[in-house]
Amino acid sequence: MADPQADRVEDEVRGALTPLGLDLEAVELSRSGSKRLLRIAVDADGGVPIDLITDATRVVSAALDEGSAMGEEPYTLEVTSRGLDRPLTEPRHWRRNAGRLVAVTLHDGPSVTGRVVGSDETGVELTVKGQQRRLEYSEVARALVTPELGAPKAPTTGRSKQPRRPAQGRPGTSRPTDRNREKDS
């Protein structure tokens, strides 16, 4: 059953996120005693860096302050990226996870685990046990990204990270050697 208040929140914040290049993925409103938590999940091509989450929090907060969806009762706002635990339900989810391993439960068959090779508006191409396999989205009951340790990373925004400088002293340590302490004195 749809939550009418979450639907109103979605209507109020979606337009505020568009100029940032963000898609609104989920609106979750929960209550614990007298406290309310509003969780907004966003996503974008190439991922969502923390500075963009900060900007999104500001614009969502302003949109909610101007609107009436949350009423006068206090709440805590949390803006977050989509995360790996959310199911792949839209063609853009598949596109954004090209190169990643996914576990797919089919409506009328066994589960399939494969790497996303490509996708379009109607389906996805997976590599399953070395073989290419196409699945239409209509065949998919549920699909999740499977976390991999040490696996190749999915495509990014193209921003390059600066290499981390080793700590002063011996490589791999954070404590300076005696020789470096003497130089600094």
KOLPA-226157 format. One record per atom (N, C-alpha, C, O): residue in three letters; atom name; z, y, x. Coordinates in steps of 0.05 Angstrom, whole numbers, plus 5000, padded with zeros to 4 digits. Last residue first. Layout:
% KOLPA-226157
r;a;z;y;x
ALA;CA;Z;Y;X
...
//
This chain:
% KOLPA-226157
r;a;z;y;x
SER;N;5297;5359;6274
SER;CA;5322;5373;6280
SER;C;5318;5397;6297
SER;O;5337;5410;6304
ASP;N;5248;5333;6270
ASP;CA;5255;5352;6249
ASP;C;5280;5368;6255
ASP;O;5284;5390;6244
LYS;N;5250;5298;6312
LYS;CA;5230;5320;6312
LYS;C;5237;5341;6292
LYS;O;5233;5365;6298
GLU;N;5290;5263;6296
GLU;CA;5294;5279;6320
GLU;C;5275;5302;6320
GLU;O;5283;5325;6328
ARG;N;5265;5238;6253
ARG;CA;5289;5255;6248
ARG;C;5294;5273;6272
ARG;O;5301;5296;6268
ASN;N;5224;5210;6279
ASN;CA;5217;5232;6261
ASN;C;5241;5250;6255
ASN;O;5237;5274;6252
ARG;N;5256;5173;6307
ARG;CA;5239;5190;6322
ARG;C;5231;5214;6305
ARG;O;5231;5237;6314
ASP;N;5279;5143;6265
ASP;CA;5296;5160;6282
ASP;C;5279;5181;6297
ASP;O;5288;5204;6300
THR;N;5235;5149;6208
THR;CA;5245;5135;6231
THR;C;5263;5154;6247
THR;O;5262;5178;6242
PRO;N;5251;5161;6139
PRO;CA;5239;5169;6164
PRO;C;5251;5152;6187
PRO;O;5273;5144;6185
ARG;N;5239;5118;6084
ARG;CA;5259;5130;6102
ARG;C;5246;5137;6128
ARG;O;5231;5121;6139
SER;N;5204;5091;6055
SER;CA;5209;5119;6046
SER;C;5229;5133;6064
SER;O;5235;5156;6061
THR;N;5150;5050;6078
THR;CA;5179;5056;6075
THR;C;5181;5085;6066
THR;O;5163;5101;6069
GLY;N;5097;5042;6087
GLY;CA;5110;5025;6068
GLY;C;5140;5030;6064
GLY;O;5153;5016;6049
PRO;N;5097;5058;6156
PRO;CA;5082;5053;6131
PRO;C;5097;5035;6113
PRO;O;5109;5015;6122
ARG;N;5152;5097;6180
ARG;CA;5136;5073;6181
ARG;C;5121;5069;6154
ARG;O;5132;5075;6133
GLY;N;5146;5167;6165
GLY;CA;5159;5144;6179
GLY;C;5141;5121;6179
GLY;O;5116;5124;6178
GLN;N;5136;5193;6100
GLN;CA;5140;5198;6129
GLN;C;5154;5175;6142
GLN;O;5173;5164;6130
ALA;N;5096;5154;6056
ALA;CA;5121;5168;6062
ALA;C;5122;5172;6092
ALA;O;5111;5156;6108
PRO;N;5026;5163;6048
PRO;CA;5049;5146;6054
PRO;C;5073;5164;6061
PRO;O;5070;5186;6071
ARG;N;4996;5195;5992
ARG;CA;5003;5196;6021
ARG;C;5026;5178;6026
ARG;O;5045;5178;6010
ARG;N;4950;5169;5947
ARG;CA;4978;5175;5953
ARG;C;4982;5175;5983
ARG;O;4972;5158;5997
PRO;N;4888;5201;5933
PRO;CA;4903;5178;5944
PRO;C;4932;5187;5951
PRO;O;4937;5210;5959
GLN;N;4877;5229;5869
GLN;CA;4881;5234;5898
GLN;C;4896;5211;5909
GLN;O;4916;5201;5897
LYS;N;4830;5203;5824
LYS;CA;4857;5207;5832
LYS;C;4859;5212;5861
LYS;O;4843;5200;5877
SER;N;4777;5233;5789
SER;CA;4786;5217;5811
SER;C;4815;5224;5817
SER;O;4823;5247;5816
ARG;N;4752;5225;5725
ARG;CA;4770;5241;5742
ARG;C;4779;5223;5765
ARG;O;4788;5200;5761
GLY;N;4725;5192;5693
GLY;CA;4710;5202;5716
GLY;C;4727;5219;5734
GLY;O;4719;5228;5756
THR;N;4752;5170;5653
THR;CA;4740;5196;5647
THR;C;4723;5206;5670
THR;O;4709;5226;5668
THR;N;4735;5099;5662
THR;CA;4753;5122;5658
THR;C;4737;5147;5653
THR;O;4713;5147;5650
PRO;N;4727;5031;5644
PRO;CA;4716;5056;5651
PRO;C;4735;5079;5645
PRO;O;4750;5078;5625
ALA;N;4782;4987;5663
ALA;CA;4761;4996;5644
ALA;C;4750;5023;5653
ALA;O;4763;5037;5669
LYS;N;4791;4954;5726
LYS;CA;4799;4973;5705
LYS;C;4775;4980;5687
LYS;O;4752;4980;5696
PRO;N;4796;4885;5741
PRO;CA;4781;4910;5743
PRO;C;4789;4929;5720
PRO;O;4793;4919;5697
ALA;N;4865;4861;5746
ALA;CA;4837;4860;5737
ALA;C;4823;4886;5741
ALA;O;4836;4906;5745
GLY;N;4918;4860;5757
GLY;CA;4900;4859;5779
GLY;C;4871;4857;5771
GLY;O;4854;4852;5788
LEU;N;4933;4829;5697
LEU;CA;4944;4840;5721
LEU;C;4923;4838;5743
LEU;O;4911;4816;5747
GLU;N;4912;4847;5633
GLU;CA;4906;4831;5657
GLU;C;4919;4844;5681
GLU;O;4916;4868;5685
PRO;N;4921;4843;5562
PRO;CA;4928;4855;5588
PRO;C;4923;4836;5611
PRO;O;4928;4812;5609
THR;N;4871;4840;5516
THR;CA;4890;4822;5531
THR;C;4896;4835;5557
THR;O;4878;4838;5574
VAL;N;4863;4875;5456
VAL;CA;4858;4875;5485
VAL;C;4880;4857;5497
VAL;O;4903;4858;5490
LEU;N;4849;4840;5395
LEU;CA;4868;4856;5412
LEU;C;4859;4854;5441
LEU;O;4848;4833;5450
ALA;N;4828;4832;5329
ALA;CA;4821;4832;5357
ALA;C;4840;4851;5373
ALA;O;4845;4873;5364
ARG;N;4815;4796;5269
ARG;CA;4834;4812;5285
ARG;C;4825;4810;5314
ARG;O;4816;4789;5323
ALA;N;4769;4778;5244
ALA;CA;4793;4782;5228
ALA;C;4813;4801;5243
ALA;O;4826;4818;5231
VAL;N;4701;4787;5248
VAL;CA;4726;4790;5263
VAL;C;4749;4796;5243
VAL;O;4749;4815;5228
GLU;N;4653;4788;5222
GLU;CA;4664;4762;5229
GLU;C;4693;4763;5240
GLU;O;4707;4743;5240
SER;N;4639;4841;5220
SER;CA;4647;4828;5194
SER;C;4659;4800;5199
SER;O;4672;4789;5181
TYR;N;4621;4852;5270
TYR;CA;4648;4861;5263
TYR;C;4658;4848;5238
TYR;O;4682;4843;5234
GLU;N;4589;4796;5300
GLU;CA;4587;4819;5281
GLU;C;4616;4826;5274
GLU;O;4634;4809;5272
LEU;N;4584;4777;5366
LEU;CA;4600;4775;5342
LEU;C;4595;4800;5325
LEU;O;4596;4823;5335
ARG;N;4548;4742;5414
ARG;CA;4550;4765;5397
ARG;C;4566;4759;5373
ARG;O;4563;4738;5360
ARG;N;4558;4720;5479
ARG;CA;4561;4714;5451
ARG;C;4564;4740;5435
ARG;O;4579;4758;5443
GLN;N;4540;4691;5541
GLN;CA;4539;4715;5524
GLN;C;4542;4706;5495
GLN;O;4530;4686;5486
GLN;N;4584;4651;5581
GLN;CA;4561;4653;5562
GLN;C;4563;4678;5546
GLN;O;4585;4686;5537
GLY;N;4631;4646;5610
GLY;CA;4606;4649;5624
GLY;C;4581;4652;5607
GLY;O;4559;4655;5617
LYS;N;4670;4645;5569
LYS;CA;4666;4622;5587
LYS;C;4639;4623;5600
LYS;O;4625;4602;5601
VAL;N;4639;4697;5540
VAL;CA;4659;4677;5534
VAL;C;4652;4652;5551
VAL;O;4631;4640;5547
THR;N;4626;4762;5537
THR;CA;4622;4740;5555
THR;C;4645;4721;5550
THR;O;4668;4727;5556
LEU;N;4603;4794;5477
LEU;CA;4625;4785;5494
LEU;C;4613;4764;5514
LEU;O;4594;4751;5508
GLU;N;4582;4848;5440
GLU;CA;4573;4827;5458
GLU;C;4596;4820;5476
GLU;O;4608;4837;5489
VAL;N;4593;4866;5372
VAL;CA;4601;4867;5400
VAL;C;4589;4843;5415
VAL;O;4586;4822;5404
GLY;N;4566;4906;5316
GLY;CA;4578;4883;5329
GLY;C;4583;4888;5359
GLY;O;4578;4909;5370
THR;N;4547;4953;5294
THR;CA;4550;4930;5276
THR;C;4564;4906;5290
THR;O;4574;4888;5276
GLU;N;4542;4995;5331
GLU;CA;4555;5001;5305
GLU;C;4560;4976;5287
GLU;O;4575;4978;5268
ASP;N;4557;4960;5391
ASP;CA;4542;4980;5376
ASP;C;4556;4984;5350
ASP;O;4579;4976;5347
SER;N;4573;4940;5459
SER;CA;4578;4941;5430
SER;C;4560;4962;5417
SER;O;4550;4980;5431
GLY;N;4585;4897;5515
GLY;CA;4573;4919;5502
GLY;C;4579;4918;5472
GLY;O;4589;4898;5462
VAL;N;4623;4863;5536
VAL;CA;4600;4870;5553
VAL;C;4586;4895;5541
VAL;O;4577;4912;5556
VAL;N;4688;4844;5538
VAL;CA;4669;4861;5524
VAL;C;4648;4870;5543
VAL;O;4653;4884;5563
ARG;N;4703;4776;5550
ARG;CA;4702;4803;5561
ARG;C;4681;4819;5546
ARG;O;4659;4809;5541
GLY;N;4743;4734;5506
GLY;CA;4720;4741;5523
GLY;C;4722;4769;5532
GLY;O;4739;4785;5523
THR;N;4766;4684;5464
THR;CA;4774;4703;5485
THR;C;4750;4708;5503
THR;O;4738;4690;5513
VAL;N;4773;4667;5397
VAL;CA;4754;4670;5420
VAL;C;4766;4690;5439
VAL;O;4775;4711;5430
SER;N;4798;4621;5349
SER;CA;4800;4646;5364
SER;C;4781;4644;5388
SER;O;4775;4623;5398
PRO;N;4754;4587;5301
PRO;CA;4776;4589;5321
PRO;C;4777;4616;5334
PRO;O;4759;4633;5331
GLY;N;4736;4613;5236
GLY;CA;4733;4597;5259
GLY;C;4757;4600;5278
GLY;O;4776;4614;5272
ASP;N;4728;4656;5199
ASP;CA;4723;4628;5192
ASP;C;4719;4610;5216
ASP;O;4701;4593;5217
HIS;N;4746;4704;5222
HIS;CA;4753;4697;5194
HIS;C;4749;4668;5188
HIS;O;4766;4656;5174
LEU;N;4773;4699;5289
LEU;CA;4751;4701;5270
LEU;C;4760;4693;5242
LEU;O;4779;4678;5238
THR;N;4806;4737;5335
THR;CA;4810;4717;5314
THR;C;4788;4721;5294
THR;O;4785;4743;5283
VAL;N;4800;4750;5403
VAL;CA;4789;4755;5376
VAL;C;4795;4731;5358
VAL;O;4789;4708;5365
ALA;N;4822;4784;5457
ALA;CA;4827;4759;5442
ALA;C;4819;4766;5413
ALA;O;4829;4784;5401
VAL;N;4787;4811;5514
VAL;CA;4798;4813;5487
VAL;C;4801;4786;5474
VAL;O;4787;4767;5480
LEU;N;4783;4846;5574
LEU;CA;4785;4820;5562
LEU;C;4798;4824;5534
LEU;O;4818;4838;5532
ARG;N;4737;4901;5587
ARG;CA;4764;4889;5583
ARG;C;4762;4862;5570
ARG;O;4743;4856;5555
GLY;N;4687;4922;5586
GLY;CA;4697;4911;5611
GLY;C;4724;4897;5608
GLY;O;4732;4884;5627
ALA;N;4700;4971;5537
ALA;CA;4680;4956;5552
ALA;C;4692;4947;5579
ALA;O;4705;4963;5593
ASN;N;4733;4999;5503
ASN;CA;4745;4977;5518
ASN;C;4724;4959;5532
ASN;O;4729;4936;5538
ARG;N;4703;5036;5476
ARG;CA;4723;5046;5495
ARG;C;4736;5024;5512
ARG;O;4749;5029;5532
ARG;N;4675;5002;5442
ARG;CA;4661;5017;5463
ARG;C;4680;5026;5484
ARG;O;4674;5024;5508
TRP;N;4716;4985;5408
TRP;CA;4702;4966;5425
TRP;C;4688;4979;5448
TRP;O;4690;4970;5470
HIS;N;4729;5034;5384
HIS;CA;4750;5019;5398
HIS;C;4737;4999;5417
HIS;O;4745;4996;5440
ARG;N;4682;5048;5357
ARG;CA;4690;5064;5381
ARG;C;4712;5050;5397
ARG;O;4714;5053;5421
PRO;N;4681;5012;5314
PRO;CA;4662;5009;5336
PRO;C;4670;5024;5361
PRO;O;4665;5015;5383
GLU;N;4749;4993;5298
GLU;CA;4726;5011;5295
GLU;C;4707;5006;5318
GLU;O;4715;4998;5340
THR;N;4791;4959;5311
THR;CA;4781;4959;5284
THR;C;4756;4976;5279
THR;O;4743;4974;5258
LEU;N;4832;4926;5351
LEU;CA;4806;4939;5353
LEU;C;4793;4937;5325
LEU;O;4786;4915;5316
PRO;N;4903;4938;5344
PRO;CA;4878;4922;5340
PRO;C;4853;4939;5343
PRO;O;4853;4963;5337
ARG;N;4947;4959;5395
ARG;CA;4935;4965;5369
ARG;C;4908;4949;5367
ARG;O;4893;4948;5386
ASP;N;4967;4951;5445
ASP;CA;4977;4934;5424
ASP;C;4965;4939;5396
ASP;O;4971;4925;5377
LEU;N;4950;4988;5481
LEU;CA;4937;4962;5481
LEU;C;4945;4945;5457
LEU;O;4931;4926;5450
GLY;N;4944;5057;5457
GLY;CA;4958;5034;5468
GLY;C;4943;5008;5465
GLY;O;4925;5005;5448
ARG;N;4935;5110;5439
ARG;CA;4931;5087;5421
ARG;C;4945;5062;5432
ARG;O;4958;5048;5416
SER;N;4986;5157;5457
SER;CA;4959;5146;5459
SER;C;4958;5120;5443
SER;O;4979;5109;5435
THR;N;5026;5199;5414
THR;CA;5022;5179;5434
THR;C;4993;5170;5436
THR;O;4978;5176;5417
VAL;N;5075;5242;5392
VAL;CA;5046;5238;5395
VAL;C;5042;5220;5418
VAL;O;5053;5224;5440
GLU;N;5127;5247;5348
GLU;CA;5119;5233;5372
GLU;C;5088;5230;5372
GLU;O;5077;5218;5354
LEU;N;5175;5287;5319
LEU;CA;5147;5283;5322
LEU;C;5142;5269;5349
LEU;O;5153;5277;5369
THR;N;5227;5279;5274
THR;CA;5220;5278;5302
THR;C;5190;5271;5303
THR;O;5181;5252;5291
TYR;N;5249;5324;5222
TYR;CA;5237;5299;5231
TYR;C;5232;5302;5261
TYR;O;5232;5323;5272
PRO;N;5283;5355;5165
PRO;CA;5276;5352;5194
PRO;C;5264;5324;5201
PRO;O;5270;5305;5187
GLU;N;5252;5375;5104
GLU;CA;5271;5357;5117
GLU;C;5263;5353;5147
GLU;O;5239;5349;5153
GLU;N;5211;5403;5080
GLU;CA;5232;5418;5094
GLU;C;5251;5401;5110
GLU;O;5266;5411;5127
GLY;N;5146;5371;5088
GLY;CA;5168;5383;5073
GLY;C;5187;5398;5090
GLY;O;5181;5405;5113
MET;N;5102;5349;5110
MET;CA;5128;5339;5119
MET;C;5151;5351;5104
MET;O;5174;5342;5108
ALA;N;5059;5378;5086
ALA;CA;5061;5349;5083
ALA;C;5088;5337;5091
ALA;O;5097;5318;5079
SER;N;5047;5431;5088
SER;CA;5070;5424;5072
SER;C;5075;5394;5071
SER;O;5093;5385;5057
GLY;N;5028;5471;5147
GLY;CA;5024;5455;5122
GLY;C;5050;5448;5108
GLY;O;5071;5458;5115
GLU;N;5048;5495;5192
GLU;CA;5032;5511;5173
GLU;C;5028;5497;5146
GLU;O;5026;5510;5126
ASP;N;5072;5453;5218
ASP;CA;5088;5476;5210
ASP;C;5074;5493;5190
ASP;O;5087;5504;5172
LEU;N;5028;5420;5227
LEU;CA;5049;5411;5208
LEU;C;5067;5434;5199
LEU;O;5076;5435;5176
ALA;N;5001;5451;5264
ALA;CA;4988;5444;5239
ALA;C;5008;5436;5218
ALA;O;5006;5443;5195
ALA;N;5039;5452;5306
ALA;CA;5031;5477;5293
ALA;C;5018;5471;5266
ALA;O;5024;5485;5246
SER;N;5040;5397;5319
SER;CA;5064;5410;5310
SER;C;5058;5436;5295
SER;O;5069;5442;5274
VAL;N;4987;5391;5337
VAL;CA;4997;5376;5313
VAL;C;5022;5389;5302
VAL;O;5025;5392;5278
VAL;N;4987;5424;5382
VAL;CA;4969;5430;5359
VAL;C;4978;5415;5334
VAL;O;4976;5426;5312
ARG;N;5027;5399;5415
ARG;CA;5028;5428;5407
ARG;C;5012;5433;5382
ARG;O;5021;5446;5363
THR;N;5006;5348;5421
THR;CA;5033;5352;5409
THR;C;5035;5380;5399
THR;O;5045;5385;5377
ALA;N;4959;5358;5449
ALA;CA;4958;5347;5422
ALA;C;4984;5351;5407
ALA;O;4984;5357;5383
ASP;N;4980;5376;5498
ASP;CA;4964;5394;5482
ASP;C;4963;5385;5453
ASP;O;4966;5401;5434
THR;N;5004;5327;5514
THR;CA;5020;5351;5511
THR;C;5006;5371;5493
THR;O;5018;5383;5475
ILE;N;4960;5294;5517
ILE;CA;4981;5287;5498
ILE;C;4998;5312;5492
ILE;O;5006;5317;5470
LEU;N;4935;5319;5560
LEU;CA;4922;5320;5534
LEU;C;4942;5313;5512
LEU;O;4940;5323;5490
ASP;N;4970;5305;5601
ASP;CA;4967;5333;5594
ASP;C;4953;5337;5567
ASP;O;4958;5357;5554
ILE;N;4964;5248;5602
ILE;CA;4989;5260;5592
ILE;C;4986;5290;5585
ILE;O;4998;5299;5566
PRO;N;4898;5227;5579
PRO;CA;4918;5233;5600
PRO;C;4942;5248;5588
PRO;O;4940;5260;5566
VAL;N;4869;5178;5546
VAL;CA;4883;5203;5539
VAL;C;4904;5208;5561
VAL;O;4926;5196;5561
GLY;N;4802;5151;5554
GLY;CA;4831;5150;5553
GLY;C;4843;5178;5547
GLY;O;4828;5197;5544
GLY;N;4747;5150;5549
GLY;CA;4759;5153;5576
GLY;C;4789;5154;5576
GLY;O;4801;5156;5598
ASP;N;4747;5179;5486
ASP;CA;4731;5165;5506
ASP;C;4744;5171;5533
ASP;O;4750;5194;5540
ALA;N;4813;5176;5457
ALA;CA;4789;5191;5464
ALA;C;4773;5173;5484
ALA;O;4784;5155;5496
ASP;N;4866;5178;5408
ASP;CA;4850;5164;5428
ASP;C;4826;5182;5434
ASP;O;4819;5199;5418
VAL;N;4934;5177;5380
VAL;CA;4907;5189;5385
VAL;C;4893;5174;5407
VAL;O;4904;5158;5421
ALA;N;4984;5171;5332
ALA;CA;4969;5158;5354
ALA;C;4942;5170;5356
ALA;O;4928;5172;5336
ILE;N;5044;5197;5314
ILE;CA;5016;5202;5312
ILE;C;5003;5189;5336
ILE;O;5009;5196;5359
ARG;N;5102;5187;5278
ARG;CA;5087;5178;5302
ARG;C;5057;5182;5297
ARG;O;5047;5171;5277
LEU;N;5159;5214;5257
LEU;CA;5130;5215;5252
LEU;C;5116;5209;5278
LEU;O;5118;5224;5297
LEU;N;5220;5195;5233
LEU;CA;5203;5195;5256
LEU;C;5174;5195;5247
LEU;O;5166;5178;5231
ARG;N;5281;5220;5206
ARG;CA;5253;5212;5202
ARG;C;5238;5214;5228
ARG;O;5242;5232;5244
LYS;N;5348;5203;5189
LYS;CA;5328;5212;5209
LYS;C;5300;5202;5202
LYS;O;5297;5179;5193
SER;N;5386;5180;5158
SER;CA;5377;5207;5150
SER;C;5355;5218;5169
SER;O;5345;5240;5164
GLY;N;5362;5116;5167
GLY;CA;5384;5132;5156
GLY;C;5374;5159;5147
GLY;O;5355;5160;5131
SER;N;5302;5123;5190
SER;CA;5326;5108;5198
SER;C;5350;5124;5190
SER;O;5358;5143;5203
ARG;N;5235;5119;5171
ARG;CA;5261;5131;5166
ARG;C;5283;5112;5176
ARG;O;5281;5087;5171
SER;N;5168;5136;5191
SER;CA;5190;5117;5186
SER;C;5216;5132;5183
SER;O;5219;5155;5192
LEU;N;5100;5139;5191
LEU;CA;5124;5154;5183
LEU;C;5145;5134;5177
LEU;O;5142;5116;5160
GLU;N;5043;5142;5228
GLU;CA;5065;5125;5220
GLU;C;5089;5142;5215
GLU;O;5098;5156;5232
VAL;N;4976;5145;5234
VAL;CA;4999;5162;5226
VAL;C;5020;5143;5215
VAL;O;5015;5129;5196
ALA;N;4924;5134;5282
ALA;CA;4945;5124;5264
ALA;C;4966;5146;5258
ALA;O;4972;5162;5276
GLU;N;4882;5161;5307
GLU;CA;4881;5132;5304
GLU;C;4901;5122;5283
GLU;O;4895;5104;5268
LEU;N;4841;5215;5313
LEU;CA;4867;5207;5301
LEU;C;4865;5177;5295
LEU;O;4848;5169;5278
ASP;N;4809;5230;5373
ASP;CA;4807;5217;5347
ASP;C;4836;5210;5338
ASP;O;4852;5201;5354
LEU;N;4797;5291;5409
LEU;CA;4814;5268;5403
LEU;C;4808;5257;5375
LEU;O;4802;5272;5357
GLY;N;4777;5339;5427
GLY;CA;4761;5315;5432
GLY;C;4777;5289;5426
GLY;O;4770;5268;5437
LEU;N;4803;5383;5411
LEU;CA;4812;5372;5436
LEU;C;4796;5347;5444
LEU;O;4801;5335;5465
PRO;N;4781;5394;5361
PRO;CA;4773;5411;5384
PRO;C;4782;5400;5411
PRO;O;4771;5408;5432
THR;N;4809;5351;5331
THR;CA;4780;5350;5337
THR;C;4772;5368;5360
THR;O;4757;5359;5377
LEU;N;4861;5363;5317
LEU;CA;4856;5346;5341
LEU;C;4827;5346;5350
LEU;O;4821;5341;5373
ALA;N;4860;5392;5271
ALA;CA;4872;5405;5295
ALA;C;4866;5389;5320
ALA;O;4865;5400;5342
GLY;N;4839;5356;5234
GLY;CA;4823;5379;5242
GLY;C;4834;5392;5267
GLY;O;4818;5404;5283
ARG;N;4885;5321;5227
ARG;CA;4859;5311;5238
ARG;C;4842;5335;5249
ARG;O;4832;5333;5271
VAL;N;4930;5343;5202
VAL;CA;4928;5343;5231
VAL;C;4901;5335;5242
VAL;O;4894;5343;5265
GLU;N;4925;5340;5146
GLU;CA;4933;5365;5158
GLU;C;4928;5366;5188
GLU;O;4922;5387;5199
ASP;N;4910;5287;5135
ASP;CA;4893;5308;5127
ASP;C;4899;5334;5141
ASP;O;4881;5349;5149
GLU;N;4957;5261;5154
GLU;CA;4931;5256;5166
GLU;C;4911;5278;5160
GLU;O;4897;5288;5177
VAL;N;4994;5279;5116
VAL;CA;4997;5287;5144
VAL;C;4970;5284;5159
VAL;O;4962;5301;5174
ARG;N;4974;5253;5071
ARG;CA;4974;5283;5072
ARG;C;4977;5293;5100
ARG;O;4964;5312;5108
ASP;N;4983;5200;5087
ASP;CA;4956;5209;5081
ASP;C;4954;5239;5082
ASP;O;4934;5250;5092
ALA;N;5038;5200;5089
ALA;CA;5023;5195;5114
ALA;C;4994;5204;5110
ALA;O;4982;5216;5129
GLN;N;5048;5206;5033
GLN;CA;5056;5227;5052
GLN;C;5042;5224;5079
GLN;O;5033;5244;5090
PRO;N;5027;5158;5012
PRO;CA;5015;5184;5005
PRO;C;5023;5206;5024
PRO;O;5007;5224;5030
ASP;N;5012;5100;5043
ASP;CA;5034;5119;5041
ASP;C;5022;5147;5036
ASP;O;5009;5158;5053
ALA;N;4983;5043;5012
ALA;CA;4980;5068;5028
ALA;C;5004;5086;5023
ALA;O;5015;5086;5001
MET;N;5000;4976;5017
MET;CA;5000;5000;5000
MET;C;5000;5025;5018
MET;O;5016;5027;5036
//
